[in-house]
């Protein structure tokens, strides 16, 4: 039993059901608020926020509840037939088609003096007049949002509520527990809370967050993040890391990586716990230094002599580049003075296992910065960074999934042949060890994470079934025939990021408005120039009153004073003078150009040409033989 990250809380629209996916299963989450008076009688109101999660399936006809709405009472309502559900318990609180008949029967019984007796789990909402019931439900729901009611026996018309919580601005769900079950498991110590990044909770730190979906398996994406060697080559340009970086790598000589594992058992037992991997290495350039001093010893000799002289001065010990993996979804890394100190800047990554062959990537830059950079600037930078190597992961993704599926097939065949031999050992699906070729001294960390995935993936819900379905669709004679997707499909920023990030979507809409208005103003000014044939002379200003354009708006002009008319005509005349018109048109062109450039960052950008130009920088970091 664990918590899994699904979405940043600020990216969840208010009172709007939103679909999230975990282990190939869709869920609906919603953020609801209610204003109520504070205690004390001062008349002030406060706003309460709560989160609910349910299986994204209406019990009635199995349609998606995420296509519905949140009612005024805070219930999730299916848009197909109007059934409403309490997201805290999954209880169906109203079926509109039964309200009229139930209300009529209730009214008839009251007139005849019949006392109604209902089972304890009956839906009494449909037996109370709708006008009174609406007020009662609204008051009852928000009376105390922290109160947990005793669970009722689930009926066929009830939905499935899922445990949801917020931690450090991230929404987490525990997909196999209801809210009550999660509360009980937490109190017993069986369900540990979501993992936290210590610096986020410390005063003085600011956090910049990002989100993006990828058609890459979540295991491959996590291996990529924890691969310290790829940064020097795959991220060698595009402004994010113009010289590449290998601070987290090991050279196997002077800068050896230390890796350790830790398992913390749950306080309540039950066989569960929290698995962690830690790594640390001196945060200094390894390949870059070797390339400059040995492989490509060219440059200004005076600079080299200056560097040698600096060695005689006392130099503080290098910082440690540390990486922490908290299973199954969190990785954070930063440079520290020692293994126990805090970091002034670190990056954290949450990878959500949305499904087999898919993942949701969420990240945060955490720093002691004096100010917060606008989020859209962060998104532009991180998307450029991610595009540099995501398409490369596609080959690794396909090879790993194929090998994992073949391991399951072999395991099934072995089970058939050894069914009568109870002492036969079970086969082990060593996917990564048999697929990859490990040689780098830095790969102590990838080896550890690979062993973790090989040991646990067979237990992941729906993993085996979804993987075998993919394999059977695309495999023939032990060869994959799945078409290789193009770069635009794999790196489609609009579908993967912009549509699920309200801040980015709002920026794109604003850019489109600027582009439209700048074109409109530019066109209007050009037409005005053609209509008002003006000159700098005062006589031309007076002549403009006889222009058909001015005469055409006579009813309006006649309604204002002659002074105002003169000022308006003078202003129009001034605006369409050559210098003024050129200034305005230049401003409109610049506004349109800048808005278009910004908008482009939130759609597919990293095409083949950009990739080919990008990888040319590798030769600057590692000289060719």
QUIRA-V803339 format. One line per field, one symbol per residue. phi: phi as a letter, one per 30 degrees, with the letter a starting at -180 (. if undefined). burial: # if it has 24 or more other C-alpha atoms within 12 Angstrom, else .. Layout:
phi->???
burial->???
This chain:
phi->.bcbdbadddccddhbebdbbbhibdbcbacbbacbdddkididcbcccbcbbbddadddbidddddcbcdddjdccdddbidcbdddbiddcabedcddddddddddddddidddbbddcdddedcceedddedddddddcdadddcdddcddcddddcdbdbacbhiccbbcdcbdedddddddddidcddedbcedddddjccbccbaacbdbeddddddddccdddddcdccaiidbdcibbdcdbcibdbcdcbbcbbcddddiiiclccbbcbbaedbdcddddddccdbdbkdddddddddddddddcddddcdcbbccdcbcbbbacbdadcddcdbbcbbcccddldibaccbbbccacddbcdeddddddddddddddbddddeddeddddddddddddddddddddcdccdcddddccdddddcdcdbddddededddddddddcddcdeidddddddddddccbhibdcdddddddddcdddddbedccedddddddddddddddddddddddddddddcdcbddddddddddddeddddceeddddcdddddddddddddddcdeddddddddddddddddddddeedcbebddddddddddddeddcbedd
burial->#########.########################..............############..#########.#######..##############...#..##..#................######.#......##..##..............###########################.##..############....##################################.##.#########...#####.............################...#..........................##################.....##########################.......##.#################.##############..................######.#.....##############..##.#..##.###.##...............#.######.##########.##..##.##..##.##..##.##..###......##.##....#..............#...##.######...#..##..##.##..##.#########....#..##.######...
